[in-house]
Amino acid sequence: MKNKIINFSLFQKLFCDSRYGVILFVLILFSSCAKEIYQKADYTFYDQNFKLDNSTSLRTDGVYVLKSIWTDEDGGKLKQPEDHRFYKFYPTGQCNLTLDSSFKIKTEKDYTDVISKDFVKQKRTLFQAYYKLSGDRIVIESRVVQRRQFAYKYGYVKNDSLIIVKAGTHGKGTFADSNFPSYYKEYYVFKPLALQNEKQPQW
């Protein structure tokens, strides 16, 4: 017990000293983030027996690319997105959102190269998620690491398009009508890709 008190006192002294306080804070922050955060068990949507229904409109042989955004502001306004983003869905229940702020991804090969990185161990992003379907409705569950909570995106899958209508930490990921409002729409258009030997992603 004596040793523990001495060690704690030393820690207090170092932390209160402005010269060492910042260093200790950074080390603590780094160690807390070092833990692997993308465990399957972390997601309530994870289902090891998940099988994509053959009758669903959701496609997994390509990507859904954001084309436009509609809001009901000023009677309704359709605008072009300021960034390039796309979703890739997997038949095992996972999905991934890729943000391409520099608009470098243009060709089919570019898309395929980015997707292939999802199969490489340790190549992880903040946008890995799991999804659930109910009819033409879809809910995507991801982790907000800083808050240690889930975020959800709600939308529809229709005719080779994905329409996201709501995003946030509320709604508990259910298919309740209140989670599918009509005042906002992100329109994603499906782009088929010649994907070969597609595997289960590394998360």
Disulfide bonds with the S-S distance in Angstrom:
none
